[in-house]
Amino acid sequence: MKVETVPYRSIWLDDDGWSVRIIDQTALPHAFRTVRLTGVEEAARAIADMRVRGAPLIGATAAYGLALAIRRDPGDDAIEDARARLLATRPTAINLRWALDRVAGMVAPLLSAERADVAYREAGRIADEDVERNRRIGEHGVALIRAAAERNPGRPVRILTHCNAGWLAAVDWGTATAPIYRAHDEGIELHVWVDETRPRNQGASLTAWELGHHGVPHTVVVDSAGGHLMQQGQVDLCLVGTDRTTAAGDVVNKIGTYLKAVAARDTGVPFYVAAPSPSIDWSVVDGASVPIEERAADEVAFVTGSTADGRTETVRVVAHGSPVANPAFDVTPARLVTGLITERGIASATAAGLLGLFPERGTVAGGPRAGAEAPG
Amino acid sequence: MKVETVPYRSIWLDDDGWSVRIIDQTALPHAFRTVRLTGVEEAARAIADMRVRGAPLIGATAAYGLALAIRRDPGDDAIEDARARLLATRPTAINLRWALDRVAGMVAPLLSAERADVAYREAGRIADEDVERNRRIGEHGVALIRAAAERNPGRPVRILTHCNAGWLAAVDWGTATAPIYRAHDEGIELHVWVDETRPRNQGASLTAWELGHHGVPHTVVVDSAGGHLMQQGQVDLCLVGTDRTTAAGDVVNKIGTYLKAVAARDTGVPFYVAAPSPSIDWSVVDGASVPIEERAADEVAFVTGSTADGRTETVRVVAHGSPVANPAFDVTPARLVTGLITERGIASATAAGLLGLFPERGTVAGGPRAGAEAPG
C-alpha cells in the first residue's frame, strides 16, 4: 500500500539482491524508517523486538531469515540452528512455524550449492502468495461491508478493529484491512473504529497511520471503548485478524479480542475474523491449548511516543514497585465468531465450516467439538 | 489511608480553618503533592482537570467548593452561580448534584451571616459520612472475600478491579477497595488485578499506588487482559465502583466496565459493584438515559509519565492527523451485575433489591424493568 504516494510492501529484497529490507514498525507513527537485515540473527531480533510483527509478516520475515542463514552456510546443522533460533522468537503465531517448515522442507533434499537460491525463491513466493491471499480475503470480505452499506443507505458502514491486522502485519493489503481497503477503493462509505491496543499501541500507531495514509476515515479509541460503541449502535461489524485459528475455529489473537467478541455477541454485532489459511493450525482443536506469549512487563510500565519538539521519549506510567503482567494474546471461542474470512471464502467458525473450504485437510485431528457448533 | 506512614484523607480543611487541601491526583504516582483551594473557581477547576476525581470525592469537593463560595459571598445569586459552576464540571457522577443540593438546601433558609458556617459544617459532614459509609461497604463486602477464601483454602483470593474506586476516589477507604483493605487488614490472603484504565491510567497510577502503600499484593494489567484472566480461572470476583447507579441497578462507571462485566458473565465470575447510596440515582431507571461524558481527545492522544531522569514528560502516542473519540463512561446493564454493595448491605441489581435496603425510596420512578429481573 502507499506511504505518501510511494507503494510499499512491508518486506522486500534490497537492491543488492540478497539482503532484506523491512519497515521498522517500532518507529511508527512518528518516523518512517527502513532497516536492512543481513543475517539470521538480525531477522530473529527484528521479530522478537517487534520491528516486524503480525502473523503473516512474521512468517515472511522468518522465511527470508532462513534464506539469509542458508546463504551464509547451507549445511544441515546451520539450517537447523537458524530454524530453531527463528522459531524461538514468538510462540503464538502459527505462521512462523509454517513458513520455516516450508523453506526448510524445500531445501532439505537439495545439494548445498543449490539451497540458497531455492530458499530465496521460496521466501519470495511466501511473500507473493501472502499478497494474493489477502487480496482474495478482501474480495470475500468486501461483500459483508457492501451488504451492510445496502442495509444502511446514506450513512457510512462502521467497522471496529483491534490491533493491527493491516498491510504492516502482512506483506500487503493486510488481513482484516483487506476488505476495508477494497471497500474504500470501490467507493463504499465507511468509518473504522481503531482500538488503541495497549500495551504496544499497534492500533493507534500502525492501523491509524495506515488508514490515514490511504485516506480511510477512522477514529482512534481506547481499548475499553468498544463495548460502549457497540451498545450505542455505533458498530455494524467487528473485523479482526488472528495469530492462530484452530481447526475448530477458536481464534487466538491480540489480547482484548475476546472482550470485543463477547460484547459483540451481547449486543448483536457480527464478529468476523480474517484468517488466511497459513494462520489456521489444523493440528489443534481447542484454543486453550495454544501457548499464550507472556511479554516483558516494561511494555506495560513504559510508554514511548514523541514529544512536542519531536524527540522520541519513554515515560513510566505504572506506580513504582507495582508488578505488571503482560499476556499478549487471548482466545476467542469459536461460538463467539460469526465467520472466518479465508482466501477461499467465508467459513463458519467450526471444523465443518473450515473443512468445507479446505477439504484437503479432511484428516485433521478431530475432537469432541469438531463440527458441533454452528455460528450465531 | 496511609501514605508512607502518615494517615491521609483525600480532602481536608487546611490549618487556617477555611481553605481546603486536596491531593493533586494528576501528579501521582510520580509525585505526592497537595494543593490548596481558596475559592469556588479553584475547586471547579480541580474537579474538571481531575486533580480530584471519583464520584464520592467529586461530591465532597463540590460541597467544600460551595462552602468556599459562600464564605466569600453568602448571597442567593452568588450561591446559585457557584452551584451552577460546580455542577457543570462533570456530567456523569450523580454525587456532584447530590452534594450540592444538600449544602444549598441546608443554607437556603438561613440568614446570610449564618450560611458559611453551616455550609462548612455540612461539607465536613458529607466527608465524614462518606468515610463511615465506605467503612460499612467494607464490612459487607469483606464477607464475599472471606467466603471466596474459605472456598479456596491455601491460595489468595484474586480480585479484578477497574479504574480507581479507592480511597483517592472517596474521602477514605474507597468504595470498591474498602472490602479489599478490610480483608487485607483481617489477614485474608488476596491479590488484586489492577486494570490500567486508559486513557488516564487511574488503575496503574492511583489504585496500584494506593495498594502498594497499604501493602496489598497486586499486579497491573492492560485493560484488555481481564477477559483472558477470567477465562484462565485467575479471577475469583470482579469488584468495581460506580459513578451513578440507576434505581433499577444499571451501573454507569468508567469506560470499559461493561466489557469486564460481560466477560465475567461469560466465564461465570461474580461481578460486584460498590455503590454507596449517594451514587444511586433514584430518578433514573434506564442507564442508557444517563449522560456519558465525552472528554478531550488529547487524553487519548498524549500520555504523561516520568522519564528515567525523573522529569515529567508528555508524549504523543496516536498517529498525527488521526481523529480520537474519548467517551469516559459506559453502562453495565443490571442483568450483568451479581450484586450492589451498599452501606446497608448487598442488594441484587434490581429495583426490588435496592428498595429492600432503601425502603424510604419506595416512591421512586418505576418503570417497565422495575423489579423485573433477578441477578444471576
Interface residues (C-beta under 8 A of the other chain):
Chain A: L28 P29 H30 W193 V194 E196 T197 R198 P199 N201 A204 S205 A208 W209 L211 G212 H218 T219 V220 V221 V222 D223 S224 A225 G226 G227 H228 L229 Q231 K254 I255 G256 Y258 L259 K260 V262 A263 D266 A288 I292 V300 A301 F302 V303 T304 G305 S306 T307 A308 E313 T314 V315 R316 V317 V318 A319 H320 G321 S322 P323 V324 A325 N326 P327 F329 D330 V331
Chain B: L28 P29 H30 W193 V194 E196 T197 R198 P199 N201 A204 S205 A208 W209 L211 G212 H218 T219 V220 V221 V222 D223 S224 A225 G226 G227 H228 L229 Q231 K254 I255 G256 Y258 L259 K260 V262 A263 D266 A288 I292 V300 A301 F302 V303 T304 G305 S306 T307 A308 E313 T314 V315 R316 V317 V318 A319 H320 G321 S322 P323 V324 A325 N326 P327 F329 D330 V331
